[in-house]
Amino acid sequence: MGLFVLLPLVLPLTSWPVARLAERRLHPRTATLLLAAVGAVLAACSTLCLVLLVVVGTAQLPGNPLPDGWSDPEVRQAVPYDEVLGQASIPALAALLATCGSTIVRHRRVHRRALLALEGVRNSSVAVLPDKAPYAFALPGTRRSRKRIVVSTGMLDALEPAERRALFAHERAHLAARHHRLLLLARLSANAHPFLRPLRTAVEFGVERWADEAAAQHVGDRRLTARAVGKAALIATSGSPSGVLAFAAAGQVPRRVQALLAPAPTTRLWRPPVTASAFATWLAAAGAAASALSSANAAITLALILQAATPL
């Protein structure tokens, strides 16, 4: 395997430029899908290579259940610095699995608590809660419950009728595009590799911008949508459950309003190769491709070595 097993552990660095430039140069829908896909590929490849290192490291431990041939010097020589990396990868993989598992459990718990809070409310596409605290969020559906937009009377009373249309269009865009899945994928990718945290932040911002553009197109007024987003942010409270797609996400509203006051982004996918965004996109794509090839090469090589070292 050689150094190929280590490349996917450092190649996520190639995604940083596209994380910064995609939101400025690409349509939010294109940027979000691109960043989520690149992050998932890089996370999967780095996790696979970590598993390969764990196999080598576990085979060195006394009393392990693996075949004795897997700890032969010929097998360990396939991994550079096998003694250090092999053993260090065991707690690293355990921490990765624990973090990803905790994220999934937390995601389901938040969704379940939101569903319990809506018990007794009419099962329609919009749930209006008699609450003076202003909040609005999109709640994905399950097999037993339909997807819904949850909004408080406090939020509706604070917005004008036209601004309410922008709010509901924004939340419907979240549900229609299943943005909660992209957010969960980005969070799991960041848990798998800390170098992918900038991509998670960019995806979180991208889904909000994607929904903003859908709302602006629906109401036909970008300035009105910007006013609705800004007003909701000024009055928003912590009434919406943490972890759901809220209308006014903290820390992102000024950038969203600024983007809505600018001309609508183009949906053109191709960019001239001389632009910074095109270079960043190609760099991220090359990093993801190199990571996939490196992890595949390492996995196949190790599988062949272990097969040869396994006693008949």
C-alpha positions as CSV (number, residue, x, y, z in Angstrom):
1,M,0.0,0.0,0.0
2,G,2.8,2.4,0.8
3,L,1.9,6.0,1.2
4,F,-1.3,5.5,-0.7
5,V,-3.0,4.5,2.5
6,L,-2.1,7.9,4.0
7,L,-3.2,10.1,1.1
8,P,-6.9,10.1,1.8
9,L,-6.1,11.3,5.3
10,V,-4.6,14.6,4.0
11,L,-6.5,15.1,0.7
12,P,-9.5,16.7,2.4
13,L,-7.4,19.8,2.6
14,T,-8.0,20.2,-1.2
15,S,-11.7,21.0,-0.5
16,W,-11.0,24.2,1.5
17,P,-10.7,26.5,-1.6
18,V,-14.0,25.3,-3.1
19,A,-15.7,25.6,0.3
20,R,-14.9,29.3,0.3
21,L,-15.5,30.1,-3.3
22,A,-18.5,28.0,-4.2
23,E,-21.0,30.1,-2.3
24,R,-19.8,33.2,-4.1
25,R,-19.5,32.0,-7.6
26,L,-22.1,29.2,-8.0
27,H,-25.8,28.9,-7.6
28,P,-26.6,27.8,-4.0
29,R,-28.2,24.6,-5.2
30,T,-25.2,23.7,-7.3
31,A,-22.7,24.7,-4.6
32,T,-24.6,22.8,-1.8
33,L,-24.8,19.6,-3.8
34,L,-21.2,19.8,-4.9
35,L,-19.9,20.4,-1.4
36,A,-22.0,17.7,0.1
37,A,-20.9,15.2,-2.5
38,V,-17.2,16.1,-2.3
39,G,-17.3,15.9,1.5
40,A,-19.0,12.5,1.5
41,V,-16.5,11.0,-0.9
42,L,-13.5,12.3,1.0
43,A,-15.0,11.2,4.3
44,A,-15.7,7.7,3.0
45,C,-12.2,7.3,1.6
46,S,-10.5,8.5,4.8
47,T,-12.6,6.2,6.9
48,L,-11.8,3.3,4.7
49,C,-8.1,3.9,5.0
50,L,-8.4,4.3,8.7
51,V,-10.1,0.9,8.8
52,L,-7.2,-0.6,6.8
53,L,-4.7,0.8,9.4
54,V,-6.9,-0.6,12.2
55,V,-6.6,-4.1,10.6
56,V,-2.9,-3.9,10.6
57,G,-2.8,-2.4,14.1
58,T,-5.2,-5.0,15.6
59,A,-3.2,-7.9,14.1
60,Q,-0.2,-6.8,16.2
61,L,-2.1,-7.0,19.5
62,P,-1.6,-10.1,21.6
63,G,-4.7,-12.3,21.9
64,N,-6.5,-10.8,18.9
65,P,-8.9,-13.1,17.0
66,L,-7.3,-12.4,13.6
67,P,-5.3,-15.0,11.8
68,D,-1.6,-15.2,12.9
69,G,-0.4,-14.6,9.4
70,W,-1.9,-11.1,9.4
71,S,0.8,-10.0,11.8
72,D,3.7,-11.2,9.8
73,P,6.4,-8.7,8.9
74,E,5.5,-8.9,5.2
75,V,2.0,-7.6,6.0
76,R,3.2,-4.9,8.4
77,Q,5.7,-3.7,5.8
78,A,2.9,-2.8,3.5
79,V,2.0,0.1,5.8
80,P,4.5,2.8,6.5
81,Y,5.3,3.3,10.2
82,D,3.0,0.3,10.9
83,E,3.7,0.1,14.7
84,V,2.8,3.7,15.4
85,L,0.0,4.3,12.8
86,G,-1.5,0.8,13.3
87,Q,-2.0,1.2,17.0
88,A,-2.9,4.9,16.9
89,S,-5.7,4.2,14.4
90,I,-7.6,2.0,16.8
91,P,-8.7,4.7,19.2
92,A,-9.1,7.1,16.3
93,L,-11.6,4.8,14.6
94,A,-13.4,4.2,17.9
95,A,-13.8,7.9,18.4
96,L,-15.0,8.4,14.8
97,L,-17.7,5.7,15.2
98,A,-18.8,7.1,18.6
99,T,-19.0,10.7,17.2
100,C,-21.0,9.6,14.1
101,G,-23.3,7.4,16.2
102,S,-23.9,10.3,18.7
103,T,-24.8,12.6,15.7
104,I,-27.3,10.2,14.3
105,V,-28.9,9.6,17.8
106,R,-29.1,13.3,18.4
107,H,-30.6,13.9,15.0
108,R,-33.4,11.3,15.7
109,R,-33.9,12.6,19.2
110,V,-34.5,16.2,18.1
111,H,-36.9,15.0,15.4
112,R,-38.8,12.8,17.8
113,R,-39.1,15.6,20.4
114,A,-40.4,18.0,17.7
115,L,-43.0,15.4,16.7
116,L,-44.1,14.9,20.4
117,A,-44.5,18.7,20.7
118,L,-47.0,18.6,17.8
119,E,-49.2,15.9,19.3
120,G,-52.8,17.1,19.3
121,V,-52.2,19.6,16.5
122,R,-54.1,19.0,13.3
123,N,-52.1,16.8,11.0
124,S,-51.8,19.3,8.1
125,S,-48.9,20.5,6.0
126,V,-48.7,23.6,8.2
127,A,-48.8,23.5,12.0
128,V,-49.6,26.8,13.6
129,L,-48.7,26.8,17.3
130,P,-50.4,29.3,19.7
131,D,-47.1,30.6,21.0
132,K,-46.1,34.2,21.4
133,A,-42.4,33.3,20.9
134,P,-41.6,33.9,17.2
135,Y,-40.1,30.9,15.4
136,A,-40.6,28.9,12.2
137,F,-39.0,25.7,11.0
138,A,-39.3,22.8,8.6
139,L,-40.0,19.4,10.1
140,P,-39.2,16.4,7.8
141,G,-41.8,13.6,7.7
142,T,-41.5,10.0,8.6
143,R,-43.4,6.8,7.6
144,R,-46.1,7.7,10.2
145,S,-46.1,11.4,10.0
146,R,-46.2,13.9,7.1
147,K,-43.6,16.6,6.6
148,R,-44.8,19.9,8.0
149,I,-44.0,23.5,8.4
150,V,-44.2,24.6,12.0
151,V,-44.7,28.2,12.7
152,S,-45.8,30.1,15.8
153,T,-48.5,32.8,16.0
154,G,-45.8,35.1,17.3
155,M,-43.9,34.8,14.1
156,L,-47.0,35.2,11.9
157,D,-48.2,38.3,13.8
158,A,-44.8,39.9,13.3
159,L,-44.8,39.5,9.5
160,E,-46.8,41.1,6.9
161,P,-48.9,38.9,4.5
162,A,-46.4,39.2,1.7
163,E,-43.5,38.4,4.1
164,R,-45.5,35.3,5.3
165,R,-45.6,34.0,1.7
166,A,-41.8,34.3,1.6
167,L,-41.5,32.4,4.9
168,F,-43.7,29.5,3.8
169,A,-42.0,29.3,0.4
170,H,-38.6,29.2,2.2
171,E,-39.7,26.3,4.4
172,R,-41.4,24.4,1.6
173,A,-38.1,24.6,-0.4
174,H,-36.3,22.9,2.6
175,L,-38.9,20.1,2.7
176,A,-39.1,19.6,-1.1
177,A,-35.3,19.4,-1.5
178,R,-34.9,17.3,1.7
179,H,-32.2,19.6,3.0
180,H,-32.2,17.8,6.3
181,R,-30.5,14.8,4.6
182,L,-27.7,17.0,3.1
183,L,-27.1,18.6,6.6
184,L,-26.9,15.2,8.2
185,L,-24.5,14.0,5.5
186,A,-22.3,17.1,6.0
187,R,-22.2,16.6,9.7
188,L,-21.3,13.0,9.5
189,S,-18.5,13.8,7.0
190,A,-17.1,16.4,9.3
191,N,-17.2,13.9,12.2
192,A,-15.3,11.4,10.0
193,H,-12.5,13.9,9.3
194,P,-11.9,17.3,11.0
195,F,-10.5,18.8,7.8
196,L,-14.1,18.6,6.4
197,R,-15.6,21.0,8.9
198,P,-15.4,24.0,6.6
199,L,-17.5,22.0,4.1
200,R,-20.1,21.4,6.8
201,T,-20.3,25.1,7.5
202,A,-20.6,25.8,3.8
203,V,-23.4,23.2,3.3
204,E,-25.3,24.7,6.3
205,F,-25.2,28.1,4.7
206,G,-25.9,26.7,1.3
207,V,-29.2,25.1,2.2
208,E,-30.4,28.4,3.6
209,R,-29.4,30.3,0.5
210,W,-31.0,27.6,-1.7
211,A,-34.3,28.0,0.2
212,D,-33.9,31.9,0.1
213,E,-33.6,31.8,-3.7
214,A,-36.5,29.5,-4.1
215,A,-38.6,31.8,-1.9
216,A,-37.5,34.9,-3.9
217,Q,-38.4,33.2,-7.1
218,H,-41.8,32.1,-5.7
219,V,-42.9,35.6,-4.5
220,G,-41.1,37.4,-7.4
221,D,-39.4,40.0,-5.2
222,R,-35.9,39.6,-3.9
223,R,-36.1,42.7,-1.7
224,L,-39.3,41.5,0.0
225,T,-37.6,38.1,0.8
226,A,-34.6,39.8,2.2
227,R,-36.8,42.0,4.4
228,A,-38.7,38.9,5.6
229,V,-35.4,37.1,6.5
230,G,-34.0,40.1,8.2
231,K,-37.2,40.8,10.2
232,A,-37.5,37.2,11.3
233,A,-33.9,37.2,12.5
234,L,-34.5,40.3,14.6
235,I,-37.4,38.9,16.4
236,A,-36.5,35.2,16.4
237,T,-36.0,33.4,19.7
238,S,-34.8,29.9,20.7
239,G,-38.3,28.5,20.4
240,S,-37.4,26.2,17.5
241,P,-35.7,22.9,18.4
242,S,-31.9,22.9,18.1
243,G,-30.8,21.1,15.0
244,V,-33.8,21.8,12.8
245,L,-34.0,24.0,9.7
246,A,-35.0,27.3,11.2
247,F,-36.0,30.3,9.0
248,A,-33.5,32.6,10.6
249,A,-30.3,30.7,11.4
250,A,-28.0,32.5,13.8
251,G,-24.8,34.0,12.4
252,Q,-25.9,33.6,8.7
253,V,-28.6,36.2,8.3
254,P,-26.5,39.2,7.3
255,R,-24.9,37.3,4.5
256,R,-28.2,35.9,3.3
257,V,-29.8,39.4,3.2
258,Q,-26.8,40.8,1.4
259,A,-27.0,38.0,-1.2
260,L,-30.8,38.5,-1.7
261,L,-30.2,42.3,-2.3
262,A,-27.7,41.4,-5.0
263,P,-28.8,40.2,-8.5
264,A,-30.0,36.6,-8.7
265,P,-27.2,34.0,-9.1
266,T,-26.9,32.3,-12.5
267,T,-27.8,28.7,-12.8
268,R,-25.1,28.1,-15.5
269,L,-23.0,25.1,-14.4
270,W,-19.9,25.7,-16.6
271,R,-17.4,28.3,-15.6
272,P,-14.5,29.5,-17.8
273,P,-11.4,27.6,-16.7
274,V,-9.5,30.8,-15.8
275,T,-11.8,31.8,-12.9
276,A,-11.0,31.1,-9.3
277,S,-14.2,29.2,-8.7
278,A,-13.4,26.9,-11.6
279,F,-9.9,26.2,-10.3
280,A,-11.2,25.5,-6.8
281,T,-13.9,23.2,-8.2
282,W,-11.3,21.2,-10.3
283,L,-9.0,21.1,-7.3
284,A,-11.7,19.6,-5.1
285,A,-12.7,17.2,-7.8
286,A,-9.1,16.1,-8.3
287,G,-8.7,15.7,-4.5
288,A,-11.8,13.5,-4.3
289,A,-10.8,11.4,-7.3
290,A,-7.2,11.0,-6.0
291,S,-8.6,10.1,-2.5
292,A,-10.9,7.5,-4.1
293,L,-8.1,6.0,-6.2
294,S,-5.7,5.9,-3.3
295,S,-8.1,4.2,-0.9
296,A,-9.2,1.7,-3.6
297,N,-5.5,0.9,-4.3
298,A,-4.7,0.5,-0.6
299,A,-7.8,-1.7,0.0
300,I,-7.1,-4.0,-2.9
301,T,-3.5,-4.3,-2.1
302,L,-4.1,-5.1,1.6
303,A,-6.8,-7.6,0.6
304,L,-4.4,-9.4,-1.6
305,I,-1.6,-9.4,1.0
306,L,-4.0,-10.6,3.7
307,Q,-5.3,-13.3,1.4
308,A,-1.8,-14.5,0.7
309,A,-0.9,-14.4,4.4
310,T,-4.0,-16.3,5.5
311,P,-3.1,-20.0,6.2
312,L,-5.1,-22.5,4.2
